[in-house]
Amino acid sequence: MLESITALASALTAVVGLFVAHLAYRGYRRNDSPTMRALAIGIVCIAVIPYLILYLFDPVLGLTDAQSLLAITLFHTAGLLAIYRTFDR
């Protein structure tokens, strides 16, 4: 039961993240704004790619827990760095 709830919450996070990233990408295309492109990339790295790692790549590639955790942590870091780029300096 708890696994199902976790999978559902993860899927919902990925779907909402993909929607928000799509809106940011549309803003990039409409205004030719590198800031919005970086925001879209950051959101995908934080919300969508971890879901794909856990529920697609892990079963297909047979990743260990350490490999999955490392990959997710690296994508979270890349996403945060991309979002950091969106701030004016």
C-alpha positions in Angstrom: 0.0 0.0 0.0 2.7 2.5 1.0 4.7 1.6 -2.2 1.6 2.5 -4.3 1.1 5.8 -2.6 4.8 6.6 -3.0 4.7 5.7 -6.7 1.6 7.8 -7.2 3.1 10.8 -5.4 6.3 10.5 -7.4 4.3 10.3 -10.7 2.2 13.4 -9.7 5.4 15.3 -8.9 6.9 14.4 -12.3 3.7 15.4 -14.2 3.3 18.7 -12.4 7.1 19.4 -12.9 6.8 18.6 -16.6 3.8 21.0 -16.9 5.6 23.8 -15.1 8.8 23.2 -17.2 6.6 23.3 -20.3 5.3 26.7 -19.2 8.8 27.9 -18.6 9.9 26.6 -22.0 7.0 28.4 -23.7 8.1 31.6 -22.0 11.6 31.0 -23.3 10.3 30.5 -26.9 7.9 33.4 -26.7 10.4 35.9 -25.3 13.7 34.3 -26.3 14.7 34.4 -22.6 17.7 32.3 -21.5 16.4 32.7 -18.0 13.2 30.8 -18.7 15.2 28.1 -20.5 17.4 27.6 -17.5 14.3 27.5 -15.3 12.7 24.8 -17.5 15.9 22.8 -17.4 16.2 23.1 -13.7 12.7 22.0 -13.1 13.1 19.0 -15.3 16.3 18.0 -13.5 14.7 18.3 -10.1 11.2 16.9 -10.7 11.1 14.7 -13.8 14.5 13.0 -14.2 14.6 11.5 -10.7 11.2 9.8 -11.4 12.6 8.4 -14.7 15.7 7.1 -12.9 13.7 5.4 -10.2 10.8 3.9 -12.3 12.4 3.5 -15.8 16.2 3.3 -15.7 16.6 1.5 -12.4 14.4 -1.5 -13.4 15.8 -1.6 -17.0 19.5 -1.2 -16.1 19.4 -2.9 -12.7 21.0 0.0 -10.8 22.0 -0.4 -7.2 20.6 1.8 -4.6 23.8 3.7 -4.4 23.9 4.3 -8.2 20.3 5.5 -8.2 20.9 7.8 -5.3 24.0 9.2 -6.9 22.3 9.8 -10.2 19.3 11.5 -8.5 21.6 13.7 -6.3 23.6 14.8 -9.3 20.5 15.8 -11.2 19.1 17.6 -8.2 22.4 19.5 -8.0 22.4 20.3 -11.8 18.8 21.5 -11.5 19.6 23.8 -8.6 22.6 25.2 -10.5 20.3 25.8 -13.5 17.8 27.6 -11.3 20.5 29.5 -9.6 21.4 30.9 -13.1 17.9 32.4 -13.3 18.7 35.0 -10.6 19.9 38.4 -11.6 23.3 39.3 -10.4 
